[in-house]
Amino acid sequence: MADFDPKEIVGSALLFLLVFCMSATVEVGSMINQLKNRRAILTGVFLQFFVLPLLGFLVVLILDVGHAMAVTLLVVTSSP
């Protein structure tokens, strides 16, 4: 049976609330204008799916972290 740490549960709930509130403040018109900016979208996709995973991989190699930390870092840097 897994041990539940109340601090982790509260921390996760607060993080969810923060991200939800930030996304709820986006105006639809502003979002449509940003979607028309192809260069910004392509730059974001390139950075998110190529540069960030590469940097995560390099950090794992250079810092020689433990297996659990390495997998966590690679998952975080590879996830959109």
Gaussian input, Z-matrix of N, CA and C with variables (Angstrom, degrees):
# hf/3-21g

backbone

0 1
 N
 C     1     B1
 C     2     B2     1     A1
 N     3     B3     2     A2     1     D1
 C     4     B4     3     A3     2     D2
 C     5     B5     4     A4     3     D3
 N     6     B6     5     A5     4     D4
 C     7     B7     6     A6     5     D5
 C     8     B8     7     A7     6     D6
 N     9     B9     8     A8     7     D7
 C    10    B10     9     A9     8     D8
 C    11    B11    10    A10     9     D9
 N    12    B12    11    A11    10    D10
 C    13    B13    12    A12    11    D11
 C    14    B14    13    A13    12    D12
 N    15    B15    14    A14    13    D13
 C    16    B16    15    A15    14    D14
 C    17    B17    16    A16    15    D15
 N    18    B18    17    A17    16    D16
 C    19    B19    18    A18    17    D17
 C    20    B20    19    A19    18    D18
 N    21    B21    20    A20    19    D19
 C    22    B22    21    A21    20    D20
 C    23    B23    22    A22    21    D21
 N    24    B24    23    A23    22    D22
 C    25    B25    24    A24    23    D23
 C    26    B26    25    A25    24    D24
 N    27    B27    26    A26    25    D25
 C    28    B28    27    A27    26    D26
 C    29    B29    28    A28    27    D27
 N    30    B30    29    A29    28    D28
 C    31    B31    30    A30    29    D29
 C    32    B32    31    A31    30    D30
 N    33    B33    32    A32    31    D31
 C    34    B34    33    A33    32    D32
 C    35    B35    34    A34    33    D33
 N    36    B36    35    A35    34    D34
 C    37    B37    36    A36    35    D35
 C    38    B38    37    A37    36    D36
 N    39    B39    38    A38    37    D37
 C    40    B40    39    A39    38    D38
 C    41    B41    40    A40    39    D39
 N    42    B42    41    A41    40    D40
 C    43    B43    42    A42    41    D41
 C    44    B44    43    A43    42    D42
 N    45    B45    44    A44    43    D43
 C    46    B46    45    A45    44    D44
 C    47    B47    46    A46    45    D45
 N    48    B48    47    A47    46    D46
 C    49    B49    48    A48    47    D47
 C    50    B50    49    A49    48    D48
 N    51    B51    50    A50    49    D49
 C    52    B52    51    A51    50    D50
 C    53    B53    52    A52    51    D51
 N    54    B54    53    A53    52    D52
 C    55    B55    54    A54    53    D53
 C    56    B56    55    A55    54    D54
 N    57    B57    56    A56    55    D55
 C    58    B58    57    A57    56    D56
 C    59    B59    58    A58    57    D57
 N    60    B60    59    A59    58    D58
 C    61    B61    60    A60    59    D59
 C    62    B62    61    A61    60    D60
 N    63    B63    62    A62    61    D61
 C    64    B64    63    A63    62    D62
 C    65    B65    64    A64    63    D63
 N    66    B66    65    A65    64    D64
 C    67    B67    66    A66    65    D65
 C    68    B68    67    A67    66    D66
 N    69    B69    68    A68    67    D67
 C    70    B70    69    A69    68    D68
 C    71    B71    70    A70    69    D69
 N    72    B72    71    A71    70    D70
 C    73    B73    72    A72    71    D71
 C    74    B74    73    A73    72    D72
 N    75    B75    74    A74    73    D73
 C    76    B76    75    A75    74    D74
 C    77    B77    76    A76    75    D75
 N    78    B78    77    A77    76    D76
 C    79    B79    78    A78    77    D77
 C    80    B80    79    A79    78    D78
 N    81    B81    80    A80    79    D79
 C    82    B82    81    A81    80    D80
 C    83    B83    82    A82    81    D81
 N    84    B84    83    A83    82    D82
 C    85    B85    84    A84    83    D83
 C    86    B86    85    A85    84    D84
 N    87    B87    86    A86    85    D85
 C    88    B88    87    A87    86    D86
 C    89    B89    88    A88    87    D87
 N    90    B90    89    A89    88    D88
 C    91    B91    90    A90    89    D89
 C    92    B92    91    A91    90    D90
 N    93    B93    92    A92    91    D91
 C    94    B94    93    A93    92    D92
 C    95    B95    94    A94    93    D93
 N    96    B96    95    A95    94    D94
 C    97    B97    96    A96    95    D95
 C    98    B98    97    A97    96    D96
 N    99    B99    98    A98    97    D97
 C   100   B100    99    A99    98    D98
 C   101   B101   100   A100    99    D99
 N   102   B102   101   A101   100   D100
 C   103   B103   102   A102   101   D101
 C   104   B104   103   A103   102   D102
 N   105   B105   104   A104   103   D103
 C   106   B106   105   A105   104   D104
 C   107   B107   106   A106   105   D105
 N   108   B108   107   A107   106   D106
 C   109   B109   108   A108   107   D107
 C   110   B110   109   A109   108   D108
 N   111   B111   110   A110   109   D109
 C   112   B112   111   A111   110   D110
 C   113   B113   112   A112   111   D111
 N   114   B114   113   A113   112   D112
 C   115   B115   114   A114   113   D113
 C   116   B116   115   A115   114   D114
 N   117   B117   116   A116   115   D115
 C   118   B118   117   A117   116   D116
 C   119   B119   118   A118   117   D117
 N   120   B120   119   A119   118   D118
 C   121   B121   120   A120   119   D119
 C   122   B122   121   A121   120   D120
 N   123   B123   122   A122   121   D121
 C   124   B124   123   A123   122   D122
 C   125   B125   124   A124   123   D123
 N   126   B126   125   A125   124   D124
 C   127   B127   126   A126   125   D125
 C   128   B128   127   A127   126   D126
 N   129   B129   128   A128   127   D127
 C   130   B130   129   A129   128   D128
 C   131   B131   130   A130   129   D129
 N   132   B132   131   A131   130   D130
 C   133   B133   132   A132   131   D131
 C   134   B134   133   A133   132   D132
 N   135   B135   134   A134   133   D133
 C   136   B136   135   A135   134   D134
 C   137   B137   136   A136   135   D135
 N   138   B138   137   A137   136   D136
 C   139   B139   138   A138   137   D137
 C   140   B140   139   A139   138   D138
 N   141   B141   140   A140   139   D139
 C   142   B142   141   A141   140   D140
 C   143   B143   142   A142   141   D141
 N   144   B144   143   A143   142   D142
 C   145   B145   144   A144   143   D143
 C   146   B146   145   A145   144   D144
 N   147   B147   146   A146   145   D145
 C   148   B148   147   A147   146   D146
 C   149   B149   148   A148   147   D147
 N   150   B150   149   A149   148   D148
 C   151   B151   150   A150   149   D149
 C   152   B152   151   A151   150   D150
 N   153   B153   152   A152   151   D151
 C   154   B154   153   A153   152   D152
 C   155   B155   154   A154   153   D153
 N   156   B156   155   A155   154   D154
 C   157   B157   156   A156   155   D155
 C   158   B158   157   A157   156   D156
 N   159   B159   158   A158   157   D157
 C   160   B160   159   A159   158   D158
 C   161   B161   160   A160   159   D159
 N   162   B162   161   A161   160   D160
 C   163   B163   162   A162   161   D161
 C   164   B164   163   A163   162   D162
 N   165   B165   164   A164   163   D163
 C   166   B166   165   A165   164   D164
 C   167   B167   166   A166   165   D165
 N   168   B168   167   A167   166   D166
 C   169   B169   168   A168   167   D167
 C   170   B170   169   A169   168   D168
 N   171   B171   170   A170   169   D169
 C   172   B172   171   A171   170   D170
 C   173   B173   172   A172   171   D171
 N   174   B174   173   A173   172   D172
 C   175   B175   174   A174   173   D173
 C   176   B176   175   A175   174   D174
 N   177   B177   176   A176   175   D175
 C   178   B178   177   A177   176   D176
 C   179   B179   178   A178   177   D177
 N   180   B180   179   A179   178   D178
 C   181   B181   180   A180   179   D179
 C   182   B182   181   A181   180   D180
 N   183   B183   182   A182   181   D181
 C   184   B184   183   A183   182   D182
 C   185   B185   184   A184   183   D183
 N   186   B186   185   A185   184   D184
 C   187   B187   186   A186   185   D185
 C   188   B188   187   A187   186   D186
 N   189   B189   188   A188   187   D187
 C   190   B190   189   A189   188   D188
 C   191   B191   190   A190   189   D189
 N   192   B192   191   A191   190   D190
 C   193   B193   192   A192   191   D191
 C   194   B194   193   A193   192   D192
 N   195   B195   194   A194   193   D193
 C   196   B196   195   A195   194   D194
 C   197   B197   196   A196   195   D195
 N   198   B198   197   A197   196   D196
 C   199   B199   198   A198   197   D197
 C   200   B200   199   A199   198   D198
 N   201   B201   200   A200   199   D199
 C   202   B202   201   A201   200   D200
 C   203   B203   202   A202   201   D201
 N   204   B204   203   A203   202   D202
 C   205   B205   204   A204   203   D203
 C   206   B206   205   A205   204   D204
 N   207   B207   206   A206   205   D205
 C   208   B208   207   A207   206   D206
 C   209   B209   208   A208   207   D207
 N   210   B210   209   A209   208   D208
 C   211   B211   210   A210   209   D209
 C   212   B212   211   A211   210   D210
 N   213   B213   212   A212   211   D211
 C   214   B214   213   A213   212   D212
 C   215   B215   214   A214   213   D213
 N   216   B216   215   A215   214   D214
 C   217   B217   216   A216   215   D215
 C   218   B218   217   A217   216   D216
 N   219   B219   218   A218   217   D217
 C   220   B220   219   A219   218   D218
 C   221   B221   220   A220   219   D219
 N   222   B222   221   A221   220   D220
 C   223   B223   222   A222   221   D221
 C   224   B224   223   A223   222   D222
 N   225   B225   224   A224   223   D223
 C   226   B226   225   A225   224   D224
 C   227   B227   226   A226   225   D225
 N   228   B228   227   A227   226   D226
 C   229   B229   228   A228   227   D227
 C   230   B230   229   A229   228   D228
 N   231   B231   230   A230   229   D229
 C   232   B232   231   A231   230   D230
 C   233   B233   232   A232   231   D231
 N   234   B234   233   A233   232   D232
 C   235   B235   234   A234   233   D233
 C   236   B236   235   A235   234   D234
 N   237   B237   236   A236   235   D235
 C   238   B238   237   A237   236   D236
 C   239   B239   238   A238   237   D237

   B1=1.4531
   B2=1.5252
   B3=1.2869
   B4=1.4654
   B5=1.5263
   B6=1.3229
   B7=1.4581
   B8=1.5179
   B9=1.3066
   B10=1.4550
   B11=1.5150
   B12=1.3096
   B13=1.4493
   B14=1.5219
   B15=1.3204
   B16=1.4674
   B17=1.5247
   B18=1.3254
   B19=1.4662
   B20=1.5242
   B21=1.3234
   B22=1.4624
   B23=1.5207
   B24=1.3115
   B25=1.4642
   B26=1.5205
   B27=1.3251
   B28=1.4617
   B29=1.5230
   B30=1.3176
   B31=1.4599
   B32=1.5200
   B33=1.3219
   B34=1.4705
   B35=1.5249
   B36=1.3202
   B37=1.4597
   B38=1.5356
   B39=1.3255
   B40=1.4625
   B41=1.5226
   B42=1.3290
   B43=1.4577
   B44=1.5299
   B45=1.3303
   B46=1.4639
   B47=1.5199
   B48=1.3128
   B49=1.4567
   B50=1.5220
   B51=1.3121
   B52=1.4587
   B53=1.5231
   B54=1.3336
   B55=1.4623
   B56=1.5200
   B57=1.3184
   B58=1.4621
   B59=1.5184
   B60=1.3236
   B61=1.4715
   B62=1.5264
   B63=1.3158
   B64=1.4651
   B65=1.5237
   B66=1.3212
   B67=1.4648
   B68=1.5235
   B69=1.2976
   B70=1.4619
   B71=1.5265
   B72=1.3332
   B73=1.4602
   B74=1.5231
   B75=1.3338
   B76=1.4640
   B77=1.5178
   B78=1.3245
   B79=1.4572
   B80=1.5237
   B81=1.3284
   B82=1.4602
   B83=1.5288
   B84=1.3190
   B85=1.4600
   B86=1.5212
   B87=1.2952
   B88=1.4603
   B89=1.5248
   B90=1.3077
   B91=1.4639
   B92=1.5265
   B93=1.3099
   B94=1.4680
   B95=1.5191
   B96=1.3262
   B97=1.4681
   B98=1.5237
   B99=1.3131
   B100=1.4610
   B101=1.5280
   B102=1.3347
   B103=1.4662
   B104=1.5221
   B105=1.3204
   B106=1.4692
   B107=1.5301
   B108=1.3161
   B109=1.4594
   B110=1.5338
   B111=1.3251
   B112=1.4693
   B113=1.5322
   B114=1.3130
   B115=1.4653
   B116=1.5305
   B117=1.3102
   B118=1.4641
   B119=1.5303
   B120=1.3164
   B121=1.4644
   B122=1.5257
   B123=1.3217
   B124=1.4613
   B125=1.5296
   B126=1.3299
   B127=1.4637
   B128=1.5275
   B129=1.3127
   B130=1.4648
   B131=1.5172
   B132=1.3288
   B133=1.4643
   B134=1.5249
   B135=1.3206
   B136=1.4649
   B137=1.5230
   B138=1.3199
   B139=1.4650
   B140=1.5249
   B141=1.3307
   B142=1.4625
   B143=1.5214
   B144=1.3244
   B145=1.4600
   B146=1.5254
   B147=1.3316
   B148=1.4624
   B149=1.5266
   B150=1.3153
   B151=1.4621
   B152=1.5309
   B153=1.3155
   B154=1.4710
   B155=1.5319
   B156=1.3427
   B157=1.4637
   B158=1.5324
   B159=1.3232
   B160=1.4638
   B161=1.5277
   B162=1.3203
   B163=1.4626
   B164=1.5279
   B165=1.3265
   B166=1.4608
   B167=1.5148
   B168=1.3198
   B169=1.4611
   B170=1.5291
   B171=1.3351
   B172=1.4657
   B173=1.5278
   B174=1.3237
   B175=1.4661
   B176=1.5253
   B177=1.3481
   B178=1.4664
   B179=1.5253
   B180=1.3250
   B181=1.4628
   B182=1.5243
   B183=1.3215
   B184=1.4680
   B185=1.5290
   B186=1.3268
   B187=1.4655
   B188=1.5248
   B189=1.3382
   B190=1.4568
   B191=1.5305
   B192=1.3244
   B193=1.4675
   B194=1.5241
   B195=1.3168
   B196=1.4612
   B197=1.5248
   B198=1.3175
   B199=1.4628
   B200=1.5303
   B201=1.3238
   B202=1.4601
   B203=1.5321
   B204=1.3159
   B205=1.4574
   B206=1.5281
   B207=1.3210
   B208=1.4617
   B209=1.5269
   B210=1.3268
   B211=1.4707
   B212=1.5162
   B213=1.3240
   B214=1.4707
   B215=1.5281
   B216=1.3144
   B217=1.4580
   B218=1.5209
   B219=1.3160
   B220=1.4559
   B221=1.5230
   B222=1.3158
   B223=1.4659
   B224=1.5187
   B225=1.3227
   B226=1.4722
   B227=1.5189
   B228=1.3237
   B229=1.4624
   B230=1.5230
   B231=1.3195
   B232=1.4650
   B233=1.5159
   B234=1.3075
   B235=1.4748
   B236=1.5251
   B237=1.3295
   B238=1.4692
   B239=1.5102
   A1=108.06
   A2=116.12
   A3=121.08
   A4=111.02
   A5=114.93
   A6=119.85
   A7=108.68
   A8=117.10
   A9=121.56
   A10=109.58
   A11=114.84
   A12=121.07
   A13=107.63
   A14=118.69
   A15=120.41
   A16=113.05
   A17=117.18
   A18=120.07
   A19=110.98
   A20=117.45
   A21=120.54
   A22=110.98
   A23=116.83
   A24=120.70
   A25=110.26
   A26=117.24
   A27=121.02
   A28=110.41
   A29=117.76
   A30=121.34
   A31=111.72
   A32=116.80
   A33=120.31
   A34=111.12
   A35=116.82
   A36=120.20
   A37=111.26
   A38=116.96
   A39=120.08
   A40=111.76
   A41=117.23
   A42=120.54
   A43=110.64
   A44=117.33
   A45=121.21
   A46=110.58
   A47=116.78
   A48=121.20
   A49=111.48
   A50=117.32
   A51=121.91
   A52=111.39
   A53=117.01
   A54=120.92
   A55=110.22
   A56=118.07
   A57=121.52
   A58=111.16
   A59=117.27
   A60=120.60
   A61=111.56
   A62=116.91
   A63=119.57
   A64=110.56
   A65=117.28
   A66=119.61
   A67=111.27
   A68=117.95
   A69=120.87
   A70=111.94
   A71=117.71
   A72=120.39
   A73=112.93
   A74=118.04
   A75=121.28
   A76=108.97
   A77=116.08
   A78=120.74
   A79=109.42
   A80=116.24
   A81=121.43
   A82=110.67
   A83=118.05
   A84=121.21
   A85=112.52
   A86=115.79
   A87=120.68
   A88=110.76
   A89=116.17
   A90=120.14
   A91=111.28
   A92=117.73
   A93=121.73
   A94=110.21
   A95=117.10
   A96=120.27
   A97=111.55
   A98=117.13
   A99=120.19
   A100=111.85
   A101=116.83
   A102=119.88
   A103=112.07
   A104=117.51
   A105=121.56
   A106=111.78
   A107=117.59
   A108=122.64
   A109=109.22
   A110=116.53
   A111=122.16
   A112=112.41
   A113=117.03
   A114=120.19
   A115=110.71
   A116=116.52
   A117=120.10
   A118=110.87
   A119=117.04
   A120=120.64
   A121=110.60
   A122=116.98
   A123=120.34
   A124=111.64
   A125=116.84
   A126=120.34
   A127=110.49
   A128=116.74
   A129=121.03
   A130=112.65
   A131=116.85
   A132=120.80
   A133=110.26
   A134=116.92
   A135=120.92
   A136=111.15
   A137=116.61
   A138=119.91
   A139=111.69
   A140=117.23
   A141=121.44
   A142=112.78
   A143=117.12
   A144=119.36
   A145=114.67
   A146=118.15
   A147=119.88
   A148=112.62
   A149=117.09
   A150=120.44
   A151=111.37
   A152=117.96
   A153=120.70
   A154=112.36
   A155=120.45
   A156=118.51
   A157=112.67
   A158=117.22
   A159=120.06
   A160=110.74
   A161=116.95
   A162=119.93
   A163=111.61
   A164=117.09
   A165=120.21
   A166=111.47
   A167=116.62
   A168=121.30
   A169=110.83
   A170=115.92
   A171=119.46
   A172=111.67
   A173=117.25
   A174=120.45
   A175=109.87
   A176=116.39
   A177=119.75
   A178=110.45
   A179=117.26
   A180=120.08
   A181=112.30
   A182=116.77
   A183=120.52
   A184=112.04
   A185=117.02
   A186=120.15
   A187=113.35
   A188=117.60
   A189=122.41
   A190=111.06
   A191=115.59
   A192=121.33
   A193=109.94
   A194=116.92
   A195=121.87
   A196=111.63
   A197=115.58
   A198=120.44
   A199=112.23
   A200=117.16
   A201=120.22
   A202=110.50
   A203=116.95
   A204=120.74
   A205=110.53
   A206=117.26
   A207=121.12
   A208=110.64
   A209=116.49
   A210=119.93
   A211=110.11
   A212=116.89
   A213=120.35
   A214=110.52
   A215=117.12
   A216=120.77
   A217=111.03
   A218=117.83
   A219=120.50
   A220=112.03
   A221=117.68
   A222=120.42
   A223=110.40
   A224=116.83
   A225=120.61
   A226=111.60
   A227=117.63
   A228=119.57
   A229=112.28
   A230=118.14
   A231=120.41
   A232=113.04
   A233=117.65
   A234=121.20
   A235=110.23
   A236=116.17
   A237=118.16
   A238=112.86
   D1=135.48
   D2=-178.05
   D3=-78.03
   D4=143.10
   D5=175.12
   D6=-85.17
   D7=132.63
   D8=178.93
   D9=-103.18
   D10=121.76
   D11=178.68
   D12=-95.71
   D13=119.11
   D14=-179.12
   D15=-57.91
   D16=-31.36
   D17=179.35
   D18=-65.25
   D19=-39.20
   D20=178.80
   D21=-67.28
   D22=-41.00
   D23=179.96
   D24=-65.27
   D25=-45.90
   D26=178.88
   D27=-65.21
   D28=-41.13
   D29=178.49
   D30=-61.97
   D31=-43.58
   D32=178.64
   D33=-65.73
   D34=-40.82
   D35=178.73
   D36=-64.14
   D37=-41.83
   D38=178.87
   D39=-67.04
   D40=-38.48
   D41=176.91
   D42=-63.79
   D43=-43.81
   D44=176.57
   D45=-59.80
   D46=-45.03
   D47=-179.59
   D48=-62.51
   D49=-41.37
   D50=178.34
   D51=-61.79
   D52=-48.70
   D53=-179.21
   D54=-65.50
   D55=-41.59
   D56=179.26
   D57=-62.52
   D58=-45.12
   D59=-179.26
   D60=-65.97
   D61=-36.95
   D62=178.28
   D63=-65.95
   D64=-40.56
   D65=-179.38
   D66=-74.14
   D67=-25.13
   D68=-179.95
   D69=-74.34
   D70=-16.28
   D71=-178.62
   D72=-90.20
   D73=0.67
   D74=-179.57
   D75=-77.96
   D76=129.98
   D77=178.07
   D78=-84.43
   D79=143.69
   D80=-176.35
   D81=-62.64
   D82=-42.74
   D83=179.48
   D84=-61.73
   D85=-40.28
   D86=177.58
   D87=-64.85
   D88=-40.03
   D89=179.12
   D90=-65.50
   D91=-40.93
   D92=178.64
   D93=-63.55
   D94=-41.94
   D95=177.49
   D96=-61.86
   D97=-40.12
   D98=179.47
   D99=-68.38
   D100=-34.56
   D101=179.47
   D102=-68.11
   D103=-21.86
   D104=178.06
   D105=-78.75
   D106=-15.70
   D107=-178.36
   D108=-86.05
   D109=87.87
   D110=-174.89
   D111=-62.83
   D112=-38.48
   D113=-178.14
   D114=-62.82
   D115=-42.14
   D116=179.34
   D117=-65.28
   D118=-40.18
   D119=179.76
   D120=-65.52
   D121=-46.19
   D122=179.66
   D123=-64.33
   D124=-38.11
   D125=176.49
   D126=-62.98
   D127=-45.04
   D128=178.87
   D129=-62.59
   D130=-42.94
   D131=179.04
   D132=-64.19
   D133=-44.04
   D134=179.07
   D135=-60.91
   D136=-46.88
   D137=-179.35
   D138=-66.31
   D139=-41.54
   D140=-176.29
   D141=-69.37
   D142=-39.86
   D143=-172.19
   D144=-102.04
   D145=-11.74
   D146=-179.70
   D147=-120.77
   D148=-53.28
   D149=-174.58
   D150=-73.03
   D151=-48.07
   D152=-177.09
   D153=-62.70
   D154=-46.53
   D155=175.63
   D156=-62.19
   D157=-37.13
   D158=177.85
   D159=-63.46
   D160=-43.68
   D161=178.10
   D162=-63.77
   D163=-40.21
   D164=176.54
   D165=-61.44
   D166=-42.55
   D167=178.64
   D168=-63.46
   D169=-42.88
   D170=179.60
   D171=-65.21
   D172=-38.64
   D173=178.16
   D174=-62.98
   D175=-42.35
   D176=178.41
   D177=-61.76
   D178=-42.27
   D179=179.70
   D180=-67.93
   D181=-44.88
   D182=-174.76
   D183=-71.60
   D184=-44.26
   D185=-176.19
   D186=-84.03
   D187=-13.20
   D188=178.76
   D189=49.71
   D190=55.42
   D191=-179.71
   D192=-77.55
   D193=168.63
   D194=178.97
   D195=-66.22
   D196=166.82
   D197=-175.98
   D198=-61.19
   D199=-44.12
   D200=-178.16
   D201=-63.67
   D202=-44.74
   D203=179.53
   D204=-66.55
   D205=-38.28
   D206=-179.73
   D207=-63.54
   D208=-46.62
   D209=179.55
   D210=-63.92
   D211=-42.78
   D212=179.38
   D213=-60.90
   D214=-46.16
   D215=-179.15
   D216=-64.08
   D217=-41.83
   D218=179.34
   D219=-66.66
   D220=-38.55
   D221=177.68
   D222=-65.95
   D223=-44.75
   D224=-179.36
   D225=-64.11
   D226=-42.98
   D227=-177.59
   D228=-78.03
   D229=-15.68
   D230=179.65
   D231=-98.12
   D232=-9.66
   D233=-177.94
   D234=-93.38
   D235=136.29
   D236=178.16
   D237=-71.66

